[in-house]
């Protein structure tokens, strides 16, 4: 196991990566909870989405992105991608000796929230096929009906910044219909890209529908893990946030800035 624990860990940044820009939804929760922390975000947009890739490919990319962030001295890694978490986090925890926080679809809180007893899950095909998701269903899906829907093409729409386009709406209408027809009143957003189309989902599904994602829970878990080690930043001023992307799209910087909500340092990832 590689010992990558940084010296003077309180002052070190936190590394976050995703198959693309969707993990910025998680990054925003981390920044809101831990504003004093420096954050480094890597978007592997050239390979997005991970949902149609093999587990071996995803693990290879997870190692490459983690190594990049480790070289920059991060004190923790957040895998802001449900598919990458399912495919790679166990291997990452064997390889790196720092806190590693992953994602999982929020089936447990959805089961507690539903009033109709029917939960819908929107996710990538890779997440829905994973053993991790099957285990969640076995553990928390016994007393509720769970209707799942893979969402090909939706990640790509978010990557292009098409949060309200006719194409995005058409995709969501198709993916939401079987969930709503089954009586789902609670919908799990099982991909970190999907929170960026929440307004459109609610417009289609109805404002009374409960949407659940795990970004806030991941931020809280990160806070707990760093506090346990005494690695939380003690600075008073707000931390800096830097982005890297390998997106071939000319508008990538503009989309990142839009999703982050403010001007940001954005560099090319080789």
Order of alpha helices (4+ residues) and beta strands (2+ residues): beta-alpha-beta-alpha-beta-alpha-beta-alpha-beta-alpha-alpha-beta-alpha-alpha-beta-alpha-beta-alpha-beta-alpha-beta
